[in-house]
Amino acid sequence: MSSVGLRGKFKGLRWAMILLIMTGSIINYLTRATLSVAAPTVLKDLHIDTQHYSWITGAFQGAIMLQPLAGYVLDSMGLKLGFAMFALAWSLINMSHGLANSWQMLAGLRAALGLAEGSANPAGMKATAEWFPAKERGIAGGLYNIGASVGSMLAPPLVVWAILTWNWQAAFVVTGSLGLVWVAAWLLLYDSPDKHKSLSAEEREYIRSGQEKHLESDGGRPSIGAILKQRNFWGIALPRFLADPTWGTLTFWLPLYLTSVRHFNLKQIALFAWLPFLAADFGCVFGGMVAATLQKHTRISLINARRSAFTLGAILMMGVAFVGVVESPYVAIALLSLAGFAHQTLSVTVITMSSDLFRRNEVATVAGMAGTFGNGGLLIFSLVVGASVTTIGYTPFFICLGVLDLVGAALLWILVRERKQA
């Protein structure tokens, strides 16, 4: 990216904007993963059992299911101010986790955090829809979704370092303070394509000419009732309901699984627990590349290319079913890494489809509503894990994760219909 003076035009500004969104997503997922990495220490210090821990994680998931509210605020208020408000809130709430002295207080803070952090996916999808032509949205969506895996990948070494250097309370302060820095950068650098002073006329026209005319904003506020009546919404939401438990398992339960079943200590968790999220980084880009390659070299439509990429990810997800039966902990880590790669391959694909099927002024709301279903599936799965993992172990849950996405792929093919331009 080159610039012409401090206030001049930037070449490829759309990619700079998606990198800015990606950085915010990294911090979002870093803060939400802080508790899971610190969980062995926090649970021991506050005398919290796995049942209560599932309630704590459930409070977060229950609140993050209010993503439609976040999406509606972003569509109504505008992305710049709306996302800054949410990011400021989640940074301060995360830092407040260090004050928790009981599972009840921790659950309350997690609920508040979930409400604020539910804005990340709708914000990223809205930025992608505004800043990119259709042919680049898959790659752009993959880039901002890398933030989820990078943030989760950075959490184990950073949080463990903070705990070993100071204590678990300091870990929340360290990760939360990064968000405050990002908010300042966001307010300074971001604006919409229509208002950004550093966007050249050529790039603005390139973006506009590559976007579907029938998906342009109609100028009104999104109607949740109208969205719920569309089969395309359910074609996105139901696969997310089935897919998101995988991410919740990697984010909330992986450190506890490695500690209780594979007998890893805190330093070993710092060394290995980030690997599935590194693999997920590659999955974020891979899903978009699969769809783009299919479109380039075949006559397949954009929507069918997205569905094909999702199906490939679902097939690869079958490997996670064997995590509980392999003897080597390192093979188990490898299979969990495959799960991270496969999940992000399909997850990025279905998330991006909200911008392929709905108007610009509906995208954040649709992404938030679909996120509610995704987090609802994660919540149910997590509560069941917390209630029964001590009696039946983790193996049945890994097998379940290997099957759910195949059902999701079938629903994606059955329900979604490509919108044609009038």
C-alpha positions in Angstrom: 0.0 0.0 0.0 1.4 3.4 -1.0 0.3 6.8 -0.1 0.5 10.3 -1.6 1.2 12.5 1.4 -0.4 12.4 4.8 -3.8 13.4 3.5 -3.5 12.0 0.0 -5.1 9.0 -1.6 -4.2 5.5 -0.7 -3.9 2.7 -3.2 -5.8 -0.4 -2.1 -7.4 1.4 0.8 -10.1 -1.3 1.1 -7.4 -3.8 2.2 -6.1 -1.4 4.8 -9.6 -1.1 6.2 -10.2 -4.9 6.4 -6.8 -5.2 8.2 -8.0 -2.6 10.7 -11.2 -4.6 11.2 -9.1 -7.8 11.5 -7.0 -6.2 14.3 -10.1 -5.3 16.2 -11.3 -8.9 15.8 -8.0 -10.2 17.1 -8.4 -8.2 20.3 -12.0 -9.2 20.5 -11.2 -12.9 20.5 -8.1 -12.5 22.6 -10.1 -10.9 25.4 -12.9 -13.6 25.2 -10.3 -16.4 25.3 -8.5 -15.0 28.3 -10.8 -16.8 30.8 -10.5 -20.2 29.1 -6.7 -20.1 29.2 -6.7 -18.8 32.8 -9.5 -21.2 33.8 -7.4 -23.9 35.5 -5.9 -21.2 37.7 -9.1 -19.2 38.2 -11.2 -22.2 39.0 -8.8 -23.4 41.6 -8.3 -20.0 43.2 -12.1 -19.2 43.4 -13.1 -22.8 44.1 -15.3 -23.2 41.0 -16.2 -26.6 39.7 -16.8 -27.6 36.0 -20.6 -27.3 36.4 -20.4 -23.7 37.5 -17.8 -23.0 34.8 -20.3 -24.2 32.2 -22.8 -21.7 33.7 -20.1 -18.9 33.5 -19.4 -19.7 29.8 -23.2 -20.1 29.3 -23.7 -16.5 30.6 -21.3 -15.2 27.9 -23.0 -17.3 25.2 -26.5 -16.3 26.3 -25.6 -12.6 26.1 -23.7 -12.8 22.8 -26.9 -14.3 21.3 -28.1 -10.7 21.4 -26.0 -10.0 18.3 -29.1 -8.9 16.3 -29.2 -5.9 18.7 -25.5 -5.1 18.0 -26.1 -5.5 14.3 -29.2 -3.3 14.3 -27.2 -0.6 16.2 -24.4 -0.8 13.7 -26.8 -0.6 10.7 -28.6 2.3 12.3 -25.8 4.3 14.0 -23.1 3.6 11.5 -20.1 1.4 11.7 -17.5 3.9 12.8 -19.1 5.2 16.0 -21.1 2.0 16.7 -18.2 -0.4 16.7 -16.0 2.1 18.7 -18.7 2.1 21.4 -18.9 -1.6 21.6 -15.1 -2.1 21.6 -14.6 0.5 24.4 -17.2 -1.4 26.4 -15.7 -4.9 26.0 -12.2 -3.6 26.8 -13.3 -2.1 30.1 -15.5 -5.1 31.0 -12.7 -7.5 30.3 -10.3 -5.6 32.6 -13.0 -5.7 35.3 -12.7 -9.5 35.4 -9.7 -9.1 37.6 -12.1 -7.9 40.4 -14.2 -11.1 40.4 -14.2 -13.1 43.7 -17.0 -15.6 43.0 -18.5 -17.6 40.2 -21.6 -15.4 40.3 -19.6 -12.2 39.8 -17.6 -13.8 37.0 -20.8 -15.0 35.3 -22.2 -11.4 35.4 -19.1 -10.0 33.9 -19.1 -12.7 31.2 -22.7 -11.8 30.3 -21.7 -8.1 29.9 -18.7 -9.0 27.9 -20.8 -11.2 25.6 -23.2 -8.4 24.9 -20.4 -6.1 23.9 -18.3 -8.6 22.0 -21.3 -9.8 19.9 -20.7 -6.7 17.7 -17.5 -8.1 16.1 -19.0 -10.4 13.5 -21.7 -8.0 12.3 -19.2 -5.2 12.1 -16.7 -7.2 10.1 -19.4 -8.4 7.7 -20.8 -4.9 7.3 -17.3 -3.5 6.5 -16.8 -6.3 4.0 -20.1 -5.6 2.2 -19.4 -1.9 2.1 -15.7 -2.0 1.0 -15.4 -4.9 -1.4 -16.8 -6.0 -4.8 -18.5 -9.4 -4.8 -15.6 -11.3 -6.3 -13.3 -10.2 -3.4 -15.7 -10.6 -0.5 -14.8 -14.2 0.2 -11.1 -13.4 0.6 -11.9 -10.2 2.6 -14.2 -12.1 4.8 -11.5 -14.7 5.4 -9.0 -12.0 6.3 -11.2 -10.3 9.0 -12.2 -13.8 10.3 -8.5 -14.5 10.8 -8.8 -12.3 13.8 -10.9 -14.9 15.6 -8.1 -17.5 15.3 -5.2 -15.2 15.8 -6.7 -13.7 18.9 -7.4 -17.2 20.3 -3.9 -18.3 19.2 -2.2 -15.4 21.0 -4.2 -16.0 24.2 -2.4 -19.1 25.6 1.2 -17.7 25.5 0.2 -14.1 26.5 -2.2 -15.1 29.3 0.1 -17.7 30.7 3.0 -15.2 30.7 0.9 -12.7 32.6 -0.2 -15.3 35.1 3.4 -16.5 35.7 4.8 -12.9 35.8 2.0 -11.4 38.0 -1.3 -13.3 38.6 -4.5 -14.2 36.7 -6.1 -10.9 37.5 -3.3 -9.1 35.6 -4.0 -11.2 32.5 -7.4 -9.6 32.1 -5.9 -6.1 32.5 -3.2 -6.8 29.9 -5.6 -8.1 27.3 -8.3 -5.5 28.0 -5.9 -2.6 27.7 -5.0 -3.5 24.1 -8.6 -2.8 23.2 -8.4 0.8 24.4 -5.4 1.4 22.0 -7.3 -0.1 19.1 -10.4 2.1 19.7 -8.2 5.2 19.3 -6.7 3.9 16.1 -10.2 3.0 14.8 -11.7 6.4 15.4 -8.6 8.0 13.7 -8.4 5.8 10.6 -11.8 4.4 9.7 -14.6 5.8 7.7 -17.1 4.5 5.2 -16.2 4.4 1.4 -18.6 7.3 0.8 -16.9 9.5 3.3 -13.3 8.4 3.5 -11.1 11.2 2.3 -8.1 9.0 1.4 -10.2 6.7 -1.0 -9.3 7.5 -4.6 -12.1 8.0 -7.2 -10.8 5.0 -9.1 -11.0 2.6 -6.2 -14.4 3.9 -5.2 -15.7 3.2 -8.7 -14.0 -0.2 -8.7 -15.8 -1.2 -5.5 -19.2 0.2 -6.6 -19.1 -1.4 -10.1 -18.3 -4.8 -8.6 -21.2 -4.9 -6.2 -24.6 -6.4 -7.0 -27.1 -3.6 -7.9 -30.0 -5.5 -6.5 -28.3 -5.7 -3.1 -27.9 -1.9 -2.7 -29.3 -0.3 0.4 -32.9 0.8 0.0 -32.3 3.6 2.5 -34.5 2.2 5.2 -33.9 0.5 8.5 -33.7 -3.3 8.4 -36.9 -5.2 9.3 -36.2 -8.2 11.5 -39.6 -9.6 10.8 -39.1 -9.5 7.0 -35.7 -11.1 7.4 -37.1 -14.0 9.4 -39.6 -14.8 6.6 -36.8 -15.4 4.1 -35.6 -19.0 3.6 -32.1 -17.7 2.8 -31.8 -16.4 6.4 -32.6 -19.9 7.7 -30.2 -21.4 5.2 -27.4 -19.4 6.8 -28.6 -19.5 10.5 -29.2 -23.3 10.8 -25.8 -24.4 9.5 -24.2 -21.8 11.9 -26.3 -23.4 14.8 -24.7 -26.7 14.0 -21.1 -25.4 13.2 -20.3 -23.0 16.1 -20.1 -25.6 18.9 -16.7 -26.6 17.4 -15.3 -23.1 18.0 -16.8 -23.0 21.5 -15.1 -26.3 22.3 -11.7 -25.1 21.1 -12.1 -21.7 22.9 -13.7 -22.7 26.2 -12.9 -26.3 26.8 -9.6 -27.1 25.1 -7.3 -26.0 28.1 -9.4 -28.0 30.6 -9.4 -31.0 28.3 -5.6 -30.9 27.9 -5.3 -30.5 31.7 -7.7 -33.1 32.9 -7.5 -35.8 30.2 -4.0 -35.3 28.6 -2.4 -34.1 31.9 -0.8 -31.0 30.4 0.6 -28.4 32.8 0.3 -24.7 32.4 3.5 -24.4 30.4 2.5 -27.2 28.0 -0.8 -25.5 27.4 1.1 -22.4 26.5 3.2 -24.4 24.0 0.4 -26.4 22.4 -3.1 -24.9 23.0 -2.6 -22.2 20.3 -1.9 -24.7 17.4 -5.6 -25.3 16.5 -6.0 -21.6 16.1 -2.9 -21.3 13.9 -4.5 -23.9 11.7 -7.7 -22.0 11.8 -5.9 -18.9 10.3 -5.1 -20.9 7.2 -8.7 -22.2 7.1 -10.0 -18.6 7.0 -8.1 -17.9 3.8 -8.6 -21.4 2.4 -12.4 -21.2 2.4 -12.4 -17.9 0.4 -9.8 -19.2 -2.0 -11.8 -22.4 -2.7 -14.9 -20.4 -3.6 -12.9 -17.9 -5.7 -11.0 -20.7 -7.6 -14.2 -22.5 -8.4 -15.7 -19.4 -9.8 -12.6 -18.6 -11.8 -12.1 -22.0 -13.4 -15.7 -23.3 -13.7 -19.1 -22.0 -14.6 -20.3 -22.4 -11.0 -22.3 -19.5 -9.5 -21.0 -17.5 -6.5 -23.5 -19.2 -4.1 -22.7 -22.7 -5.3 -19.0 -22.0 -4.9 -19.7 -20.9 -1.3 -21.7 -24.1 -0.7 -19.0 -26.3 -2.2 -16.4 -24.7 0.1 -18.6 -25.3 3.1 -19.1 -28.9 2.2 -15.4 -29.5 1.8 -14.8 -28.1 5.3 -17.6 -30.3 6.7 -15.9 -33.4 5.2 -12.6 -32.4 6.8 -14.3 -31.9 10.1 -14.9 -35.6 10.4 -11.3 -36.0 11.7 -12.2 -34.4 15.1 -14.3 -37.5 15.8 -11.1 -39.5 16.5 -9.6 -37.0 19.1 -10.9 -39.0 22.1 -9.7 -42.4 20.9 -6.1 -41.7 19.9 -3.5 -42.5 22.5 -0.9 -39.9 21.7 -1.7 -36.4 23.0 0.2 -35.0 20.0 -1.9 -36.8 17.5 -4.9 -35.4 19.4 -3.5 -31.9 19.1 -3.0 -32.5 15.3 -6.6 -33.6 14.9 -7.9 -30.6 16.9 -5.8 -28.5 14.6 -7.4 -30.1 11.6 -10.8 -29.2 13.2 -9.7 -25.6 13.6 -8.7 -25.5 9.9 -11.9 -27.2 8.7 -14.2 -25.2 10.9 -12.9 -21.8 9.8 -13.0 -23.0 6.1 -16.8 -23.6 6.4 -17.5 -20.9 9.0 -16.1 -18.0 7.0 -18.0 -19.3 3.9 -21.4 -19.3 5.5 -20.8 -16.0 7.4 -19.8 -14.2 4.1 -23.1 -15.4 2.5 -25.0 -12.7 4.4 -23.4 -10.1 2.1 -24.2 -12.2 -1.0 -27.9 -12.6 -0.2 -29.1 -9.4 1.6 -29.1 -5.7 1.0 -26.2 -3.5 2.3 -28.4 -2.0 5.0 -29.4 -5.5 6.2 -26.0 -7.2 6.3 -25.0 -6.4 9.9 -28.5 -7.3 11.2 -28.6 -10.6 9.3 -25.0 -11.5 10.4 -26.0 -10.7 14.0 -29.2 -12.8 13.8 -27.4 -15.7 12.3 -24.7 -15.3 15.0 -27.5 -15.7 17.6 -28.2 -19.1 16.2 -24.6 -20.0 16.1 -24.0 -19.0 19.7 -27.2 -20.7 20.7 -25.9 -23.9 19.4 -22.6 -23.3 21.2 -24.4 -22.4 24.4 -26.5 -25.7 24.4 -23.4 -27.7 23.6 -21.3 -26.1 26.3 -24.0 -26.6 28.9 -24.4 -30.3 28.0 -20.6 -30.7 28.2 -20.4 -29.1 31.6 -23.2 -31.2 33.0 -22.0 -34.6 31.7 -18.3 -34.5 30.9 -17.3 -35.8 34.3 -19.4 -38.9 33.8 -19.1 -39.7 30.1 -15.9 -37.9 29.1 -15.1 -35.8 26.1 -15.1 -38.6 23.4 -18.9 -38.5 22.6 -18.7 -34.8 22.1 -15.8 -35.0 19.7 -17.8 -37.6 17.7 -20.8 -35.3 17.7 -18.8 -32.4 16.3 -17.6 -34.5 13.4 -21.2 -35.1 12.3 -23.0 -31.8 12.9 -21.4 -29.9 10.0 -22.4 -32.6 7.5 -26.0 -31.9 8.4 -25.3 -28.2 8.1 -23.9 -28.7 4.6 -27.1 -30.5 3.6 -29.3 -27.7 4.9 -27.2 -25.1 3.1 -27.8 -26.8 -0.2 -31.5 -27.4 0.5 -32.5 -24.0 1.8 -30.5 -21.2 0.2 -31.7 -19.8 -3.1 -29.5 -17.3 -5.1 -31.1 -13.9 -5.5 -31.3 -12.8 -9.1 -30.9 -9.2 -10.2 -34.1 -7.8 -11.6 
